[in-house]
């Protein structure tokens, strides 16, 4: 039995910021070593909204209730951020989850401040706001309650059907054109998903979430991400077709990224699950990255470059039109934004 069942990573690569590191004896018998348990750690941060200046992203402000993610997606480009906390981007990322218990209170403080410039918040820009522990902690839900109080617009990206729990709050925001949700679907193959994204909702549940959100009047789309050349790219038309049946009104896609420690982790994942296809997949990735396996430059990191990358983009656009998903990501409104004032809600 695989002792790493339910985990996307099978090791803890060295932290690039740490001078000292622990290395296991390669000849040691690790069959008796138990799979690491998940630990939840409190985050004492004094702020909750992050800002970015990246030209590749369509937003500036984001809110991440959690650092690390139990979903365990082997390819997650957020893994290297765990190294800033002194952890590894490997198993640590999915077993040492840092939770921001005061997120809602911090969010309220920031929205009440005159310095806050009304704008759409992304929930979240890195790790999933609806990973399994959210069912118990309800940090994301409490943040949504604050956003409803202020009628501040929010866009949500998730792989988890749990987002439907908060339809009541999202519906309130949607009445003011202040909410949109995007379900990320990488593959429709449940067996592949269980290896690639071991603790996420199965594809059929994500499609069901799209349908439930749409039926409640919440603008909802699908993100085909990441597109893994040589492994999942052929599924683009079927993913878009099923998302369209569920009611998705917009769609996007992103090419696989393998920054820093994610690259060796992904190669290790291929060795574990698809050793015979490893070189084909890596060569297909190189064909979209100018011969490299990763390119972190602005303008190309999400799209790739060259003939192969262009073909994938065209393939996606043709499939999107055939599926009847013609609209781009909805533009949300800040017109209804309000601040509590002495117990009264006053329009600015």
C-alpha positions in Angstrom: 0.0 0.0 0.0 1.3 3.5 -0.9 2.0 5.2 2.4 1.5 8.5 0.6 -2.0 7.7 -0.6 -4.1 10.9 -0.6 -1.0 13.1 -1.0 0.2 14.8 -4.1 3.8 14.9 -3.0 5.9 12.0 -1.7 8.8 13.9 -0.2 10.0 17.1 1.3 12.5 18.7 -1.0 15.0 21.1 0.7 13.9 24.6 1.4 15.8 26.9 -0.9 16.2 29.5 1.9 17.5 27.2 4.5 21.3 26.4 4.8 20.8 23.2 6.9 18.7 20.3 5.6 17.8 16.8 6.5 18.5 14.1 4.0 17.2 10.5 4.4 19.4 7.5 3.9 18.5 6.4 0.3 19.1 2.7 1.4 16.9 2.9 4.5 13.7 0.9 4.7 10.9 3.5 4.7 8.0 1.0 4.4 7.4 1.2 8.2 7.5 5.0 8.3 3.9 6.3 8.7 2.4 8.8 6.3 2.6 12.3 7.9 -0.4 13.5 9.7 -2.0 16.9 8.9 -1.3 19.7 11.4 -3.1 23.0 11.6 -1.1 26.0 12.8 -2.4 29.5 13.8 -1.3 32.5 11.8 -0.8 35.6 13.8 -0.7 38.0 10.8 -1.8 41.5 11.4 -3.2 42.1 7.9 -5.3 40.0 5.5 -5.4 41.6 2.1 -2.4 41.0 -0.3 -1.6 43.2 -3.3 0.2 42.3 -6.5 1.5 44.3 -9.4 1.7 41.4 -11.9 0.6 42.3 -15.4 -0.4 38.6 -15.9 -3.2 38.8 -13.3 -6.5 40.5 -13.7 -6.7 41.6 -10.1 -4.7 43.6 -7.6 -6.2 42.6 -4.2 -6.6 39.0 -2.9 -7.5 37.3 0.4 -6.0 33.9 1.4 -7.6 32.4 4.5 -5.1 29.5 4.5 -1.4 29.0 3.8 -0.8 25.5 2.5 -3.5 23.3 1.1 -4.8 19.9 2.0 -6.0 19.3 -1.5 -2.4 18.2 -2.3 -2.4 19.1 -6.0 1.0 17.9 -7.1 1.5 20.8 -9.6 0.3 23.7 -7.3 2.4 26.8 -8.1 1.7 28.1 -4.6 3.8 25.4 -3.0 7.0 27.5 -3.0 5.3 30.1 -0.8 5.5 27.6 2.0 9.2 28.0 2.0 8.9 31.5 3.3 7.4 30.0 6.4 10.4 27.8 6.9 8.6 24.7 5.6 9.1 22.5 2.5 7.1 22.9 -0.7 6.5 19.2 -0.7 4.6 17.2 2.0 4.8 20.1 4.4 2.7 22.2 2.0 -0.2 19.7 2.4 0.3 18.6 6.0 1.2 21.8 7.7 -1.7 24.1 7.1 -1.5 27.6 8.5 -5.0 29.0 9.3 -5.9 32.7 9.7 -8.5 32.5 12.4 -8.8 36.3 12.6 -9.3 36.8 8.9 -12.9 38.1 9.1 -12.0 40.6 11.8 -8.9 41.8 10.0 -10.9 42.1 6.7 -13.6 44.2 8.5 -10.8 46.5 9.8 -9.3 47.0 6.4 -12.6 47.7 4.7 -13.5 50.2 7.3 -10.3 52.1 6.8 -10.5 55.2 4.6 -7.4 53.9 2.9 -9.4 51.1 1.3 -10.1 51.8 -2.3 -13.2 49.9 -3.3 -12.2 47.1 -5.6 -12.9 43.4 -6.3 -11.2 40.9 -3.9 -10.1 37.6 -5.2 -10.7 34.6 -2.8 -8.1 33.4 -3.1 -5.0 34.2 -5.2 -3.0 31.2 -4.0 -4.4 28.3 -2.0 -8.0 27.1 -2.1 -10.4 28.9 0.2 -12.7 25.8 0.3 -10.2 23.1 1.3 -11.6 20.4 3.6 -10.8 22.2 6.9 -13.1 25.1 5.9 -16.1 22.9 6.5 -15.2 23.1 10.2 -13.5 26.4 10.7 -15.7 28.5 8.3 -13.1 31.2 7.9 -14.0 31.8 4.3 -17.7 31.9 5.2 -17.0 34.5 7.9 -15.1 36.6 5.4 -18.0 36.4 3.0 -20.3 37.6 5.7 -18.1 40.7 6.1 -18.1 41.3 2.3 -21.9 41.1 2.3 -22.0 43.6 5.1 -19.9 46.0 3.0 -21.2 44.8 -0.4 -17.7 44.6 -1.6 -17.4 42.5 -4.8 -15.6 39.2 -4.7 -14.5 36.6 -7.2 -13.8 33.0 -6.0 -11.7 30.3 -7.5 -12.0 26.8 -6.1 -11.9 23.1 -6.8 -14.4 22.2 -4.1 -18.1 21.6 -4.1 -18.2 23.1 -0.6 -18.5 26.6 -2.2 -22.2 25.7 -2.6 -22.6 25.9 1.2 -22.3 29.7 0.9 -24.9 30.2 -1.9 -26.9 32.3 0.5 -24.2 34.9 0.9 -23.0 34.8 -2.7 -26.6 35.3 -3.8 -26.8 38.5 -1.7 -23.7 39.8 -3.3 -24.8 38.8 -6.8 -27.9 41.0 -6.5 -25.5 43.9 -6.6 -23.3 42.4 -9.4 -20.7 41.8 -6.7 -20.0 38.1 -6.9 -18.6 35.6 -9.4 -17.3 32.0 -8.9 -15.0 29.9 -11.0 -14.7 26.2 -10.6 -11.3 24.9 -11.6 -11.5 21.6 -13.6 -8.2 19.9 -14.7 -9.6 16.6 -15.9 -12.8 14.6 -16.1 -11.0 11.4 -15.4 -11.7 10.5 -11.8 -8.8 8.1 -11.6 -6.3 10.7 -12.9 -7.8 13.3 -10.6 -7.3 11.1 -7.5 -3.6 11.0 -8.3 -3.2 14.6 -9.5 -5.5 16.4 -7.0 -6.0 13.7 -4.3 -8.3 15.6 -1.9 -10.3 17.8 -4.1 -14.0 17.3 -5.1 -14.3 14.8 -8.0 -15.0 16.4 -11.4 -18.7 15.5 -11.4 -19.1 17.4 -8.1 -17.4 20.5 -9.4 -19.8 20.5 -12.4 -22.7 20.0 -10.0 -21.4 23.1 -8.1 -21.5 25.1 -11.3 -25.1 24.1 -11.9 -26.2 24.9 -8.3 -24.5 28.3 -8.4 -25.9 29.2 -11.8 -29.4 28.2 -10.7 -29.1 30.6 -7.7 -28.3 33.5 -10.0 -24.5 33.6 -9.3 -22.3 34.2 -12.4 -20.2 31.0 -12.6 -17.5 29.8 -15.0 -14.9 27.2 -15.4 -11.1 27.4 -15.4 -9.3 24.6 -17.3 -6.2 24.8 -15.2 -3.6 23.8 -15.3 -3.4 22.4 -18.8 -0.8 19.8 -18.7 0.6 19.2 -22.2 0.8 15.5 -23.1 -1.5 14.5 -20.2 -4.7 16.6 -19.9 -4.7 18.9 -22.9 -6.8 16.6 -25.0 -9.6 16.9 -22.5 -10.2 20.7 -23.1 -13.2 20.2 -25.4 -14.9 17.7 -23.2 -14.4 19.8 -20.0 -15.8 22.9 -21.7 -18.7 21.0 -23.1 -19.7 19.5 -19.7 -19.2 22.9 -18.0 -21.5 24.5 -20.6 -24.2 21.9 -19.9 -23.9 22.8 -16.3 -24.5 26.5 -17.2 -21.0 28.0 -17.1 -21.1 31.4 -18.7 -17.4 32.1 -18.9 -14.2 30.1 -19.2 -10.4 30.5 -19.0 -7.3 28.3 -19.1 -3.7 28.4 -17.8 -0.7 26.4 -18.8 1.1 24.3 -16.2 3.8 26.1 -14.3 6.6 24.4 -12.5 8.4 27.1 -10.4 11.2 26.2 -8.0 10.6 23.0 -6.0 7.4 22.3 -8.0 9.5 21.0 -10.9 11.3 18.1 -9.1 8.0 17.3 -7.2 6.2 17.0 -10.5 8.9 14.9 -12.0 8.8 12.7 -9.0 5.0 12.4 -9.3 5.4 11.3 -13.0 7.9 8.7 -11.8 5.3 7.3 -9.3 2.2 7.3 -11.5 3.2 7.6 -15.2 6.8 6.5 -15.6 6.3 5.3 -19.2 4.8 8.7 -20.2 7.2 10.9 -18.2 9.5 11.9 -21.1 6.6 12.5 -23.4 4.9 14.8 -20.9 8.2 16.7 -20.2 9.0 17.1 -23.9 5.5 18.5 -24.5 6.0 21.0 -21.7 9.4 22.0 -23.2 7.7 22.6 -26.5 5.5 25.3 -24.8 8.4 26.9 -22.8 11.1 27.5 -25.4 12.9 24.3 -24.5 12.7 24.8 -20.8 10.4 23.2 -18.2 9.5 26.5 -16.6 9.5 30.1 -17.5 8.6 32.7 -14.8 8.7 35.7 -17.0 5.7 38.1 -16.9 3.7 37.7 -20.1 4.5 34.1 -20.7 4.4 32.3 -17.4 0.7 31.4 -17.7 0.5 31.1 -21.4 3.8 29.7 -22.6 5.3 30.6 -26.0 6.0 29.2 -29.4 4.0 27.1 -31.9 2.9 24.5 -29.4 1.6 27.0 -26.9 -0.2 28.9 -29.7 -1.9 25.7 -30.9 -3.1 25.0 -27.4 -4.6 28.5 -27.1 -6.3 28.1 -30.5 -7.6 24.6 -29.5 -9.1 26.1 -26.3 -10.7 29.1 -28.1 -12.3 26.8 -30.8 -13.6 24.4 -28.1 -15.0 27.3 -26.1 -16.9 28.7 -29.0 -18.2 25.2 -29.9 -19.4 24.8 -26.3 -21.3 28.0 -26.5 -19.3 29.7 -23.7 -18.8 33.1 -25.3 -18.5 35.5 -22.4 -15.3 36.4 -20.7 -14.8 36.8 -16.9 -17.6 39.1 -15.7 -16.8 42.6 -14.6 -18.1 43.1 -11.1 -19.3 46.4 -9.8 -18.2 48.4 -6.7 -21.2 50.8 -7.0 -23.0 49.3 -4.0 -20.1 49.4 -1.6 -21.0 50.7 1.8 -19.5 51.1 5.2 -21.3 50.7 8.6 -21.6 54.0 10.3 -22.8 54.2 13.9 -24.9 51.1 13.4 -26.3 52.5 10.1 -25.4 51.3 6.6 -24.7 54.4 4.5 -24.0 54.4 0.8 -20.8 56.2 -0.1 
